[in-house]
């Protein structure tokens, strides 16, 4: 019984070994001397071990997601025009400084106390009583003194260089930015920072679709032209070591990360900024090595945890912006104040945050410790903020020229003086220099006036081609399958057919195992075997009785020789055949 139970498995294995297309197994089965069989078994095991090691190396290499960076220059039918953020290098106007120290001369108590705090307007705090005290107790580098002035968001909104003061004239593709009949519209927004002051962002959008405006032709004839007024008379010379503007070019919809620096331009110059787009596409990978949107990053849950209602839905994700937000969340978590103004969610008129006030000793000390630890150990924000999966940057080529040519400028202002009067942004500038509108403008146009206050900025797209930096997987699934097939064929001579043969063997064994272990299948098999044995026994008994009766009949009549009949060929229908021509009882043999 035990031998019979092993017969189906042995039969399947014997059939597989004889018919398999795997070379080593057939060699082992067909080699009769034990020495040759042992030799081929050893060769097969060594080949199998090396094959497993090689295949595991290939699979491990595939799971690491190796990548390759492809850099190429591509042509574009159109290019989205970038945004331009403008900041005056003077953080806050001089009139704020005058009000800041006004209480010193009016109050004797203020002169005696160097740390007494007073209210300025509705939201300002005075913690220094004179410029000398401020300089004596602030940073060694005077350009960092702004950080110790205690400037708040309200101060910057009220006393910063506003859009109407800073941007005197604006044209886009030779069309006035204030013209409501054009196909484009200028979207203005402001960003406040205690370090960079009140900054203004200019974005050109399609008036109908509200999407970023596109340029279909590059070159200097297209683009954005601005005339800027830095208001030199409003500079606080003791602190403002340089005068001019900070310009930053960035994609529309992104937050200007002013920490990157940007371009510094001084008055009396015409600055031409040619931009060339650079598109970077990164692969996220299984480990999540990049983020496509803010919702994909971990910064949003962190903001919600701190109950900071920032508006990030309409802002494109950038690594710099995420890193700035992360730094501010650390600052808010430990000091309950921020360094940069975030975008406030619509409808939230009373934000739950404030700028860090250096005049407050506790806040100043807390802020200093947080920033120091952030610079020394930025690991926490590196985990939260990942590089952007799709980022756009602009390579900038900068050229400058002295501006203006006074003879040309006198002609322009005389010819277009009435047009300048109609521009609200220019009225504030011109009225400061023209006591009477009827006076000829050329009388007030001089070299000092332009070189100290005005500058021209021309932003344009150099060409329609752009640089594409794209990551791609260097080891893909088809390549892995090809390498695995080559590895199996090299070491074992195995193909897909060989694998399917082995799968078929395993499947057949599984079916047999299930049938033998099933109670119903076992009973049915036993019943079939019992009935088969009974039928075979009955046939044998019936055949023996029949042969015995035939032999008895023949011996009784003695008419047929003993060798005439063969038991193996007898049939009840062939006993005797009677005819008139053949002797009676002649036996007919049946073959």
C-alpha positions as CSV (number, residue, x, y, z in Angstrom):
1,X,0.0,0.0,0.0
2,X,2.8,2.4,0.8
3,X,4.5,1.7,-2.5
4,X,1.3,2.3,-4.3
5,X,0.7,5.7,-2.6
6,X,4.2,6.9,-3.8
7,X,3.7,5.7,-7.3
8,X,1.8,8.9,-8.7
9,X,4.5,11.2,-7.2
10,X,7.3,9.1,-8.5
11,X,5.7,8.9,-11.9
12,X,5.3,12.7,-12.1
13,X,8.8,13.3,-11.0
14,X,10.2,10.7,-13.4
15,X,8.3,12.2,-16.3
16,X,9.5,15.7,-15.4
17,X,13.1,14.7,-15.2
18,X,13.0,12.9,-18.5
19,X,11.2,15.7,-20.4
20,X,12.4,18.9,-18.8
21,X,14.3,21.5,-20.8
22,X,16.6,22.4,-17.9
23,X,19.9,21.0,-18.9
24,X,21.4,20.2,-15.5
25,X,18.5,18.1,-14.3
26,X,18.4,15.9,-17.4
27,X,22.2,15.4,-17.1
28,X,21.8,14.2,-13.6
29,X,19.0,11.8,-14.5
30,X,20.6,10.4,-17.6
31,X,24.1,9.8,-16.2
32,X,24.2,6.2,-15.0
33,X,27.6,5.9,-13.3
34,X,27.4,7.3,-9.8
35,X,30.5,9.4,-10.4
36,X,29.2,11.2,-13.4
37,X,25.8,11.7,-11.7
38,X,27.6,13.2,-8.6
39,X,29.7,15.4,-10.9
40,X,26.7,16.8,-12.7
41,X,24.8,17.2,-9.4
42,X,27.7,19.3,-8.0
43,X,27.9,21.4,-11.2
44,X,24.2,22.0,-11.0
45,X,24.2,23.1,-7.3
46,X,27.2,25.5,-7.9
47,X,25.4,27.0,-10.9
48,X,22.2,27.3,-9.0
49,X,23.9,29.0,-6.1
50,X,25.7,31.5,-8.3
51,X,22.4,32.1,-10.2
52,X,20.5,32.8,-7.0
53,X,23.2,35.3,-5.9
54,X,23.3,37.1,-9.2
55,X,19.5,37.3,-9.4
56,X,19.2,38.6,-5.9
57,X,21.8,41.3,-6.8
58,X,19.8,42.3,-9.8
59,X,16.5,42.5,-7.9
60,X,18.1,44.5,-5.1
61,X,19.5,46.9,-7.6
62,X,16.1,47.4,-9.1
63,X,14.5,48.0,-5.7
64,X,16.9,50.9,-5.0
65,X,15.3,52.8,-7.9
66,X,18.6,54.0,-9.5
67,X,18.1,57.2,-11.5
68,X,19.9,59.1,-14.2
69,X,19.6,62.8,-15.0
70,X,19.1,63.8,-18.6
71,X,19.8,67.4,-19.5
72,X,18.7,68.7,-22.9
73,X,17.6,71.9,-24.5
74,X,14.1,71.9,-25.8
75,X,12.0,74.2,-28.0
76,X,8.7,75.7,-26.7
77,X,5.8,77.2,-28.5
78,X,5.2,79.6,-25.7
79,X,6.7,80.5,-22.3
80,X,4.9,81.7,-19.2
81,X,6.0,85.1,-18.2
82,X,7.6,85.2,-14.7
83,X,6.7,87.3,-11.8
84,X,8.9,90.1,-10.5
85,X,9.1,91.1,-6.9
86,X,10.6,94.5,-6.0
87,X,11.8,95.5,-2.6
88,X,13.3,98.9,-1.6
89,X,16.6,98.5,0.2
90,X,15.4,101.0,2.7
91,X,13.2,98.8,5.0
92,X,11.1,101.6,6.4
93,X,10.8,105.3,5.8
94,X,12.6,108.0,7.8
95,X,9.3,109.4,9.1
96,X,8.8,106.3,11.1
97,X,12.3,106.7,12.7
98,X,11.4,110.3,13.6
99,X,8.3,109.1,15.4
100,X,10.2,106.2,16.9
101,X,12.5,108.5,18.8
102,X,10.1,111.4,19.3
103,X,9.3,110.4,22.9
104,X,12.9,110.8,23.9
105,X,12.9,114.5,23.5
106,X,9.4,114.9,25.1
107,X,9.8,112.8,28.2
108,X,12.5,113.1,30.8
109,X,11.7,109.6,32.1
110,X,12.6,108.2,28.7
111,X,16.1,109.8,29.0
112,X,16.8,108.1,32.3
113,X,15.6,104.6,31.4
114,X,17.3,102.7,28.6
115,X,14.8,99.9,28.6
116,X,11.5,101.6,29.1
117,X,8.9,100.6,26.6
118,X,6.5,103.1,25.0
119,X,3.6,102.9,22.6
120,X,4.0,104.4,19.1
121,X,0.7,104.7,17.3
122,X,-1.4,101.6,17.7
123,X,1.1,98.8,17.4
124,X,4.7,99.9,17.6
125,X,7.0,99.5,20.6
126,X,9.9,101.8,21.5
127,X,12.7,100.1,23.3
128,X,15.6,102.5,22.5
129,X,15.6,106.1,23.3
130,X,18.1,107.4,20.7
131,X,20.0,106.4,17.7
132,X,23.2,106.2,19.7
133,X,21.6,103.8,22.1
134,X,20.2,101.7,19.3
135,X,23.6,101.5,17.6
136,X,25.5,100.8,20.8
137,X,23.3,97.9,21.8
138,X,22.6,96.3,18.4
139,X,24.7,94.4,15.9
140,X,28.2,95.2,14.9
141,X,27.2,95.3,11.2
142,X,24.9,98.3,11.0
143,X,22.9,96.7,8.1
144,X,21.6,94.2,10.7
145,X,20.3,96.9,13.0
146,X,16.8,96.6,11.4
147,X,16.4,93.3,13.3
148,X,16.7,95.2,16.6
149,X,14.3,98.0,15.7
150,X,11.2,96.1,16.6
151,X,9.4,96.7,13.3
152,X,6.0,95.1,13.0
153,X,3.7,94.2,10.1
154,X,1.6,97.3,10.8
155,X,4.7,99.5,10.8
156,X,5.7,98.2,7.4
157,X,2.2,98.6,5.9
158,X,2.0,102.2,7.2
159,X,5.5,103.4,6.8
160,X,7.0,101.1,4.1
161,X,7.6,102.1,0.5
162,X,4.2,101.4,-1.0
163,X,3.4,100.2,-4.5
164,X,2.3,103.6,-5.7
165,X,5.4,105.3,-4.4
166,X,7.9,102.7,-5.7
167,X,6.6,101.9,-9.2
168,X,6.1,105.1,-11.1
169,X,5.5,103.7,-14.6
170,X,4.8,100.2,-16.0
171,X,4.3,98.8,-19.5
172,X,4.0,95.2,-20.8
173,X,4.7,94.5,-24.4
174,X,4.6,98.3,-25.0
175,X,1.1,98.5,-23.5
176,X,0.3,100.5,-20.4
177,X,-0.2,98.3,-17.3
178,X,-3.2,100.4,-16.2
179,X,-5.0,100.1,-19.5
180,X,-8.2,98.0,-18.9
181,X,-8.7,97.4,-22.6
182,X,-5.7,95.1,-23.1
183,X,-5.8,91.3,-23.1
184,X,-3.6,91.2,-20.0
185,X,-4.0,92.4,-16.5
186,X,-1.4,93.2,-13.7
187,X,-1.9,91.4,-10.4
188,X,-0.3,93.2,-7.5
189,X,0.5,91.6,-4.1
190,X,2.6,92.6,-1.2
191,X,4.9,90.7,1.2
192,X,6.1,92.1,4.5
193,X,9.4,91.1,6.2
194,X,11.2,92.8,9.1
195,X,14.4,92.0,7.2
196,X,13.5,93.1,3.6
197,X,10.7,95.5,4.3
198,X,7.5,96.0,2.3
199,X,8.0,94.2,-1.1
200,X,5.6,94.2,-4.1
201,X,5.1,91.3,-6.6
202,X,3.9,92.0,-10.1
203,X,2.3,89.1,-12.1
204,X,1.0,89.4,-15.6
205,X,-2.2,87.3,-16.2
206,X,-4.6,86.8,-19.0
207,X,-7.6,89.0,-18.4
208,X,-10.1,86.4,-19.6
209,X,-8.7,83.2,-18.2
210,X,-6.9,84.6,-15.2
211,X,-4.0,82.3,-16.1
212,X,-0.4,83.5,-16.3
213,X,0.4,85.4,-19.5
214,X,2.5,83.7,-22.1
215,X,5.2,84.9,-24.4
216,X,5.3,83.5,-27.9
217,X,8.2,85.5,-29.1
218,X,11.4,86.1,-27.2
219,X,13.7,89.1,-27.3
220,X,14.2,92.6,-26.0
221,X,11.2,94.0,-27.8
222,X,8.8,92.1,-25.5
223,X,8.5,92.0,-21.8
224,X,7.9,94.2,-18.7
225,X,9.3,97.7,-18.3
226,X,9.2,99.6,-15.0
227,X,10.4,103.0,-13.8
228,X,11.1,102.8,-10.1
229,X,11.4,105.6,-7.5
230,X,13.4,104.6,-4.5
231,X,12.5,107.9,-2.6
232,X,16.0,108.7,-1.7
233,X,14.9,111.5,0.7
234,X,13.1,108.9,2.9
235,X,16.3,106.8,3.6
236,X,17.6,106.6,7.1
237,X,21.3,107.1,6.1
238,X,22.6,106.0,9.4
239,X,21.3,102.4,8.9
240,X,20.8,102.2,5.2
241,X,24.4,101.5,4.0
242,X,23.3,101.3,0.3
243,X,20.4,102.6,-1.7
244,X,18.5,100.9,-4.6
245,X,16.1,98.1,-5.0
246,X,16.2,94.3,-4.7
247,X,14.7,92.4,-7.7
248,X,13.7,88.8,-7.6
249,X,12.4,86.8,-10.6
250,X,10.3,83.7,-9.8
251,X,7.6,81.7,-11.4
252,X,4.0,82.9,-11.2
253,X,2.1,81.4,-8.3
254,X,5.2,80.8,-6.1
255,X,6.1,82.7,-3.0
256,X,9.1,85.0,-3.3
257,X,11.9,83.6,-1.1
258,X,13.7,86.8,-0.4
259,X,16.5,85.0,1.5
260,X,17.9,83.9,-1.9
261,X,19.1,87.4,-2.4
262,X,17.9,88.4,-5.9
263,X,19.4,91.2,-8.0
264,X,20.5,94.6,-6.5
265,X,20.0,97.6,-8.8
266,X,20.9,101.2,-8.1
267,X,19.2,104.4,-9.4
268,X,20.5,106.2,-12.4
269,X,20.8,102.9,-14.3
270,X,18.8,101.0,-16.8
271,X,18.8,97.3,-15.9
272,X,18.0,94.7,-18.5
273,X,17.2,91.3,-17.1
274,X,17.1,88.5,-19.7
275,X,15.7,85.2,-18.3
276,X,15.9,81.7,-19.7
277,X,13.6,79.0,-18.2
278,X,15.0,75.9,-16.6
279,X,12.6,73.1,-15.9
280,X,13.5,70.3,-13.4
281,X,11.5,67.1,-13.1
282,X,12.3,64.7,-10.3
283,X,11.0,61.2,-9.7
284,X,9.3,60.7,-6.4
285,X,10.5,57.1,-5.9
286,X,9.2,54.7,-3.3
287,X,10.8,56.6,-0.5
288,X,9.1,59.9,-1.4
289,X,12.2,61.9,-2.2
290,X,10.2,64.9,-3.6
291,X,6.9,66.7,-3.1
292,X,4.6,67.9,-5.8
293,X,2.3,70.1,-3.7
294,X,2.1,71.4,-0.2
295,X,-0.6,68.8,0.5
296,X,2.0,66.1,-0.3
297,X,4.5,67.5,2.2
298,X,4.4,67.2,6.0
299,X,4.4,71.0,6.5
300,X,0.6,71.3,6.3
301,X,-0.1,68.9,9.2
302,X,2.5,70.8,11.2
303,X,0.8,74.1,10.5
304,X,-2.6,72.7,11.4
305,X,-1.2,71.4,14.6
306,X,0.0,74.9,15.6
307,X,-3.4,76.4,14.5
308,X,-1.6,78.6,11.9
309,X,-4.3,79.3,9.2
310,X,-2.0,79.9,6.2
311,X,-3.3,80.0,2.7
312,X,-1.3,77.5,0.6
313,X,-4.0,76.3,-1.8
314,X,-3.1,78.8,-4.5
315,X,0.6,78.7,-3.9
316,X,2.9,76.4,-5.9
317,X,5.2,74.2,-3.8
318,X,8.9,75.2,-3.6
319,X,11.5,73.8,-1.4
320,X,12.6,77.3,-0.3
321,X,9.1,78.3,0.7
322,X,8.5,75.1,2.6
323,X,11.9,75.5,4.4
324,X,10.9,79.1,5.4
325,X,7.6,77.9,6.7
326,X,9.3,75.1,8.7
327,X,11.7,77.6,10.3
328,X,8.8,79.8,11.2
329,X,6.8,76.9,12.7
330,X,9.8,76.1,14.9
331,X,10.0,79.8,15.9
332,X,6.2,80.0,16.6
333,X,6.2,76.7,18.5
334,X,8.9,77.9,21.0
335,X,8.6,81.7,20.9
336,X,5.0,82.4,19.7
337,X,6.1,84.7,17.0
338,X,7.2,84.7,13.3
339,X,10.0,86.2,11.2
340,X,8.2,86.3,7.8
341,X,4.6,87.2,6.9
342,X,2.8,84.2,5.5
343,X,-0.2,84.2,3.2
344,X,-3.3,84.5,5.3
345,X,-6.3,82.4,4.5
346,X,-9.2,84.3,2.9
347,X,-11.6,85.7,5.5
348,X,-9.1,85.5,8.4
349,X,-8.7,89.2,9.3
350,X,-7.3,88.5,12.8
351,X,-4.3,86.2,12.4
352,X,-3.1,84.4,15.4
353,X,0.5,85.4,15.0
354,X,2.8,88.4,15.3
355,X,6.4,89.4,14.3
356,X,9.1,88.6,16.8
357,X,9.9,91.8,18.7
358,X,13.6,92.1,19.4
359,X,12.8,94.8,22.0
360,X,11.2,92.0,24.1
361,X,14.1,90.4,25.9
362,X,12.5,87.0,26.1
363,X,11.4,86.9,22.5
364,X,14.8,88.1,21.3
365,X,16.6,85.5,23.3
366,X,14.2,82.7,22.2
367,X,14.5,83.8,18.5
368,X,18.3,83.8,18.7
369,X,18.4,80.3,20.1
370,X,16.0,78.9,17.6
371,X,17.8,80.4,14.6
372,X,21.1,79.2,15.9
373,X,19.9,75.6,16.4
374,X,18.2,75.7,13.0
375,X,21.4,76.6,11.3
376,X,23.4,74.0,13.2
377,X,20.9,71.1,13.1
378,X,18.4,71.6,10.2
379,X,17.6,67.8,10.1
380,X,14.0,68.3,11.3
381,X,13.1,70.6,8.4
382,X,15.0,68.3,5.9
383,X,12.6,65.5,6.8
384,X,9.5,67.8,6.5
385,X,10.5,69.6,3.3
386,X,11.6,67.7,0.2
387,X,12.7,69.1,-3.2
388,X,9.9,70.0,-5.6
389,X,9.0,67.2,-8.1
390,X,8.4,69.9,-10.8
391,X,10.3,73.1,-10.4
392,X,10.9,76.1,-12.6
393,X,13.9,78.4,-12.2
394,X,15.2,81.2,-14.3
395,X,18.8,81.6,-15.4
396,X,19.4,85.4,-15.5
397,X,21.7,87.4,-17.8
398,X,22.1,90.9,-16.5
399,X,23.2,94.0,-18.3
400,X,23.2,97.7,-17.2
401,X,23.6,101.1,-18.7
402,X,23.7,104.6,-17.5
403,X,20.2,106.1,-17.5
404,X,18.8,108.5,-18.6
405,X,20.3,110.4,-21.5
406,X,19.2,113.8,-20.3
407,X,18.5,115.3,-23.7
408,X,16.3,112.4,-24.6
409,X,14.6,112.5,-21.2
410,X,13.8,116.2,-21.4
411,X,12.2,115.6,-24.8
412,X,10.1,112.7,-23.5
413,X,8.9,114.5,-20.4
414,X,8.0,117.7,-22.3
415,X,6.1,115.7,-24.9
416,X,4.3,113.4,-22.5
417,X,4.0,115.6,-19.4
418,X,0.2,115.6,-19.6
419,X,0.2,111.8,-19.9
420,X,2.5,111.6,-16.9
421,X,0.0,113.8,-15.0
422,X,-2.7,111.3,-15.7
423,X,-0.8,108.5,-14.1
424,X,-1.6,108.3,-10.4
425,X,1.7,106.6,-9.6
426,X,3.7,109.4,-11.3
427,X,1.7,112.3,-9.8
428,X,3.2,111.9,-6.3
429,X,6.7,112.0,-7.8
430,X,6.2,114.9,-10.1
431,X,4.3,117.1,-7.7
432,X,7.2,116.8,-5.3
433,X,9.4,118.5,-7.9
434,X,7.0,120.7,-9.9
435,X,5.4,123.4,-7.8
436,X,3.3,124.5,-10.7
437,X,2.0,122.0,-13.3
438,X,2.4,124.6,-16.0
439,X,6.1,124.9,-15.5
440,X,8.3,123.3,-18.2
441,X,9.4,119.9,-16.9
442,X,12.9,120.3,-18.5
443,X,13.7,123.0,-15.9
444,X,13.7,120.3,-13.2
445,X,15.3,117.4,-15.0
446,X,18.9,117.2,-13.9
447,X,21.5,114.6,-13.4
448,X,21.2,114.5,-9.6
449,X,17.4,114.0,-9.7
450,X,17.5,110.8,-11.8
451,X,20.7,109.3,-10.4
452,X,19.4,109.6,-6.8
453,X,15.8,108.5,-7.3
454,X,14.9,106.8,-10.5
455,X,15.9,103.6,-12.4
456,X,14.6,101.6,-15.3
457,X,14.0,97.8,-15.2
458,X,13.4,95.8,-18.3
459,X,12.4,92.1,-17.8
460,X,12.2,89.9,-20.9
461,X,12.5,86.3,-22.1
462,X,15.7,85.8,-24.0
463,X,14.5,82.9,-26.3
464,X,11.8,80.3,-26.6
465,X,14.1,77.4,-25.9
466,X,14.5,76.2,-22.3
467,X,16.7,73.8,-20.4
468,X,15.1,70.6,-19.3
469,X,16.6,68.6,-16.5
470,X,14.7,65.4,-16.1
471,X,15.2,62.3,-13.9
472,X,14.5,58.9,-15.2
473,X,14.8,55.4,-13.8
474,X,18.0,53.9,-15.2
475,X,17.0,50.3,-14.3
476,X,13.5,49.6,-15.4
477,X,11.3,46.4,-15.2
478,X,11.9,45.3,-18.8
479,X,15.6,45.6,-18.3
480,X,15.4,43.6,-15.1
481,X,13.5,40.8,-16.8
482,X,16.0,40.7,-19.6
483,X,18.9,40.5,-17.1
484,X,17.1,37.8,-15.1
485,X,16.5,35.8,-18.3
486,X,20.1,36.1,-19.3
487,X,21.3,35.1,-15.9
488,X,19.0,32.0,-15.8
489,X,20.0,31.0,-19.3
490,X,23.7,31.4,-18.6
491,X,23.9,29.4,-15.4
492,X,21.1,26.9,-15.7
493,X,19.9,26.9,-19.3
494,X,16.4,27.9,-18.1
495,X,13.8,29.6,-20.2
496,X,10.2,30.5,-19.6
497,X,9.2,27.1,-20.9
498,X,11.4,25.5,-18.3
499,X,9.8,27.6,-15.6
500,X,6.3,26.6,-16.7
501,X,7.3,22.9,-16.7
502,X,8.4,23.3,-13.1
503,X,5.2,25.1,-12.3
504,X,3.2,22.3,-13.9
505,X,5.0,19.7,-11.8
506,X,4.3,21.6,-8.6
507,X,0.7,22.0,-9.6
508,X,0.2,18.3,-10.3
509,X,1.8,17.4,-7.0
510,X,-0.5,19.9,-5.2
511,X,-3.6,18.4,-6.9
512,X,-2.5,14.9,-5.9
513,X,-1.8,15.9,-2.3
514,X,-5.2,17.6,-2.0
515,X,-7.0,14.6,-3.5
516,X,-5.3,12.2,-1.1
517,X,-5.9,14.3,2.0
518,X,-9.5,14.9,1.2
519,X,-11.8,12.5,3.1
520,X,-14.4,12.4,0.4
521,X,-11.8,11.8,-2.3
522,X,-10.2,9.0,-0.2
523,X,-13.5,7.2,0.3
524,X,-14.4,7.4,-3.3
525,X,-11.0,6.2,-4.4
526,X,-11.3,3.2,-2.0
527,X,-14.7,2.3,-3.2
528,X,-13.6,2.4,-6.8
529,X,-10.6,0.2,-6.0
530,X,-12.8,-2.3,-4.2
531,X,-15.4,-2.5,-7.0
532,X,-12.6,-2.9,-9.5
533,X,-11.1,-5.8,-7.6
534,X,-14.5,-7.4,-7.3
535,X,-15.2,-7.1,-11.1
536,X,-11.8,-8.6,-11.9
537,X,-12.3,-11.5,-9.5
538,X,-15.8,-12.2,-10.9
539,X,-14.4,-12.2,-14.5
540,X,-11.6,-14.6,-13.5
541,X,-14.0,-16.9,-11.7
542,X,-16.4,-16.9,-14.7
543,X,-13.7,-17.5,-17.2
544,X,-12.3,-20.4,-15.2
545,X,-15.7,-22.1,-14.8
546,X,-16.4,-21.7,-18.5
547,X,-13.0,-23.2,-19.5
548,X,-13.6,-26.1,-17.1
549,X,-17.0,-26.9,-18.7
550,X,-15.6,-26.8,-22.2
551,X,-12.8,-29.1,-21.3
552,X,-15.2,-31.5,-19.6
553,X,-17.4,-31.6,-22.7
554,X,-14.5,-32.3,-25.0
555,X,-13.1,-35.1,-22.9
556,X,-16.6,-36.7,-22.8
557,X,-17.0,-36.8,-26.6
558,X,-13.3,-37.7,-27.5
559,X,-13.8,-36.2,-31.0
560,X,-11.2,-33.5,-30.8
561,X,-7.5,-33.8,-30.0
562,X,-6.2,-32.2,-26.9
563,X,-4.1,-29.6,-28.8
564,X,-7.0,-28.5,-31.0
565,X,-8.5,-26.2,-28.4
566,X,-6.8,-23.2,-26.9
567,X,-8.3,-21.7,-23.8
568,X,-7.1,-18.3,-24.7
569,X,-9.1,-18.2,-27.9
570,X,-12.3,-20.1,-27.0
571,X,-15.7,-18.5,-27.2
572,X,-19.1,-19.9,-26.4
573,X,-20.2,-19.1,-29.9
574,X,-17.5,-21.2,-31.6
575,X,-18.0,-24.6,-30.0
576,X,-19.2,-26.6,-33.1
577,X,-20.2,-25.9,-36.7
578,X,-22.3,-28.4,-38.6
579,X,-22.4,-28.7,-42.5
580,X,-23.2,-31.4,-44.9
581,X,-19.7,-31.2,-46.6
582,X,-17.7,-31.2,-43.4
583,X,-17.5,-34.1,-41.0
584,X,-19.9,-33.8,-38.1
585,X,-18.7,-32.0,-34.9
586,X,-15.7,-30.5,-36.6
587,X,-14.4,-27.7,-34.4
588,X,-13.8,-24.3,-35.9
589,X,-11.0,-22.4,-34.4
590,X,-11.4,-18.7,-33.8
591,X,-8.4,-16.5,-34.0
